Amino acid sequence: MTTLGTVRRACIDIGSNTTRLLVAECEPGQLLEVHQERAFTRIGRALQPDGTILPEKITEIADVVATQARGAAELGCIEIHAVATAAVRKAANRDVLVAAIAAACGVHVRVLTGTEEATLAFLGAAGMMEHRPSGTLGVVDVGGGSSELVLGTPDGGVTWCESFAVGSGDLADSHLRIEQPSQEALDRARAHVADALAAFETPTPSEAVAVGGSATSLRRLAGSVLDERAFARAFELLRTQPAMVIGRRFALDIERVRLLPAALVILESASRAFGVPLQVGAGGLREGVLLEAAANAG
């Protein structure tokens, strides 16, 4: 039940790995989470050589979004915002998917550019921090099909951002397919990410935040601050323990565990590029979408 002055809104994030729903009580500059859920839909893996999404995957995604939209409506949401990121962004038939979702549940999907994705991730990360950054804030958002590095300030907004086409799903499929990856496989994945980051010069922020589903999951394995020691602990665990064991121990979906080595490589590389440890953030893209909606309505 909403309180006076708040509006209940939902965001459905159609990512390359997962399709996630967030329902929150919203007012300008503030969110209170009511409900969240996710489905591992792996659109990135379903992209065909010609760049299209298979019809059966389009039907699956439309059904998942329709189910999440119904749940949001039952929870009293007056607005449902849906966004799509890298896998849909690069799909040759993305308009077919957008139309299928609209036909299934009447929800319009906003396909984000890399810059829009970065900006909204920054807004969500900065807006949900417990303290106000004293200087520039860096944000790394690891998705399934792309990752974003962003710098800015809460007052001035984004001052620098880069989106690069390396995500946890793509990196896992290309370099880290096997559970308990070897050191050699991890080193090859690191080299791949390093090549992507070498295309631009990353400024150094005062502090930095990691957002996205993998970063949130890593909090359980490595703690709320991802520094060199935390990365080393997490890598050792993922190299020596089966995904099923880790999933049971830390109450994580096994599909998420299988993506964690790739996500960890990207986050470690981003931390080195920023030159500071990463705090695991309380908000990201979905929160940014809802904060933006509340600000625009206010």
N, C-alpha and C positions, 0 to 999 in steps of 0.2 A: 504494500500500500504506500502510495507516495505521500509526502508531507507537503505542506503549503510552500509554494515557490519552487518546487522541484518538478521535473518532468522525467518520466521513465522512458528511456530509449534503448534501442538494441543496435549492435553492430555485428554483422556477419562478415568475417574475413575469409575469403576464398583464396587460400595460399597454395603454394606448390606441393606441400606435404599434407596440410590439414585444412579443414574448413571449420572455423571456430566461431562460436556465438558468445557475445558478452551482453548481458542486460545490466543496466545501471540506472540509479537515480542521478539525474544530471541537473546541474545549474552552472552558470558561468564560472569557470575556474575550479570546479569541484565535481568529483564523481564518487558514488558509493556503490560498490558492486553488489548486485542482487543474485546473479546466476551466471555461470559460464559452462560451456560444454564444447566438445570437439569430436570430429570424425577424421580418421586418417584416410583421406581420399586420394593422395599421391597423383595429382594431375600431372606433375612434371614427368613422372615415369611413364605416363600414358601418351605423351606426345609422340606422334609418328614421324618417320623420316621426312615427310613433306610438311611438317609443322602443324598438322591438324590434330585435334582431339577426337578420339573415336566416338561414334554415336552412342554406344552403350555407356561410355564414361560421362558424356554430356547428360544422359538420362539420370545416371547415378548422382551427379553433382546437383542437378535440378531437384531431385527428390530430397537430398540431404538439406539443401537450402530451404526448401518448402517446409520440411519438418522442423527445422530450427526457427523459421519465421512463425509457424503456428505456435510453437512453444513460447516465443517472445510475445505474441499477441495474447496468449492465455495468461501471461504474467503481467499484462496491463500496459504493454509498450504502446505509445501513441505514434512513435516513429521507428522504422526499421531501416537502417543504413547498411548497404552491402558494398564491399569493395573487393577487388581482385588484384593479385600481384603478379609476380614474374611469369609463372607458367601460362596464365591466361593472357597476360600482356603480349607474349611472343607467339601465341597460338594463331595460326593462319585463319582459323574459323572461330575466333573468339566471339564474333557477333552472333553466331549460331547459339553458343552457350548462353550469352546474355539474353537472347530472345527466349530460349527454353526456360530459363529461370523466371523471366517475366510471365510467361504463359502458365507456369506451374503454380506461382504464388503471388504474382503481381509486384514483386520486388525488383526495383531497378538496380543493376550492378554498375558501379563506377569502376572502370578499369584504370588503375593508377599508373602514372608514369613513374620512373625510378625516382625522380626528384620529388614528386608528390608523396610517394611512399616514405622517403627519407624525412620529409618535412613533418608528416603526420606522426611518424615514429618518435621524432624529437619532441613534438608537442606532448605526446602521451608520456614519454619518459620524464621530461622536465616537470610536467604538471602533476605527476604522481609521486615525486620525490618528497621524503619526509623533511628535508632541509632545503633551503634555497642556496643554489650554488653561488659561491663568492666570486667566481670568475667564469671563464668559458667552460661549457659543458660539452663533452664528446659523447656521442651515442653510436653504438654499433647494433644494428638490427640484422640478425642472421635468419634469413628465410630459407625456403626449400630450393628456390631457383635463382635467388640473387641475395646479395648482402649490401647494406648501406652503412656508410660512415658519415656522420653529421657533426658539425660544431655550431654552437650558437650560445645565446644567453636567454633566460626566461623573458626578459624585457624586450630585447632586440630581435629575438627569433633566430632563424637559421642564417648563418653567415658563410658557411661552406658545406658542401655535401658532395659525395660521390656514390654512385650505385654501380656495383660490378657484378658480372654474371657468374658468380660462384656462390651456390647455396649448399646447405647441408645435404639435401636430397641428391643433387647433381654430383657433388663431391663423393658422397657415399657410393653412388652407382658406378662412378668412374675409377675410384681409387681404393675404396674401403668396403668392398662388398662382403668380405668375410668377417664374422664375429671375431673378437679378440685379435685385432689387426697387429701385424708384426711391426717392429720398429722401422723396417725398410718401407713398408706401405705408408706408415705415418709420415716418414720423411719425404716420400714422393708427393703425398697430399700437401705437405707444407710447401714444397717447391712450387706446386701448381698455384697455391694461394699467393705465394710471394711474387710470382710472375704477374698476377692480376693486380696486386697492390703497387707494383713497381711502375704502373702506368700513370700514377699521380703522386704528388708530394702531400703527405698528411700533416696538417698542423698539430701542435701539441696543446691539448686542453688542460685546464686546471684539474679536472676530474672527469671520469668517464663512466658510462652506464651501458650495460648489455641488456638488450630486450629481445623478446621472441620466445617461442615455446621451448626451444632447446636451452636457452639461458636460464629460464625459470626452472627447468628440470635439473640443470647442473647445480642449482642452489642446494639440492638434497645431497648430491655427491660431494661437492667441494666447498660448500658454504656460501655466504653472501658476498664475499670479495674474491674475485678471480685474479690472483697474482701468480708468480712463478711457482710457488710451493703448491698452491691449490691446483694449478694446471697439472703439475707433476703427479699429485695424488690421484686426480681424476684419470689421467692417461694410464697410470699403473693399474688402476681398478679395471678400466675398460679393456686393457691388454690381457689381463690375467683371469677375468671372471666371465662366464657365459652371460649373454644378454638376459636369459631367463632368470638366472640367479640375481643379477643386479635389479631386474624389474621387481622381483618379489621383495628383495631387501629394502628397496627405496620406494616401493609403491608407485612404480612407473610403468606405463604401457610398453610392452616389448618392442613395438614399432618405434617408439621414441628412443629407447635405449640403443637400437641399431643405428640411429642417426647421430647419436651423441659423439662418437669419435670424430666425424666430419665437422660437426658444429664446433667441437672443442678446438680443432685445428684452426678454423676460421677465427674464433674468438681469441685464441692465443696470438695469432698473427695480427689481429686488430689491436690488441693491447700493446704489442711491440711497436706497431706503427704509431699509435697515440703516444707511447712513452709513459703510460701510467697504468696501474691496475684497473680492472673493471669491477664496478659494483653491479650486482644483479638488480635490475630495475623492477619497480612495481607496476609500471605501465609501459605500453608501447603503441603499436599501430591502432589497435581497436580503441584504446583509451583516447588516442589522439583524434580519431574520427568523431567520437562522442563529445570530447571537449570542444572541437571545432563546431559541431552542430549546436552545442549549448551557447557558445559565443556568438554564433551567427543569429541564433534566435533571440538572444538577449539584446 
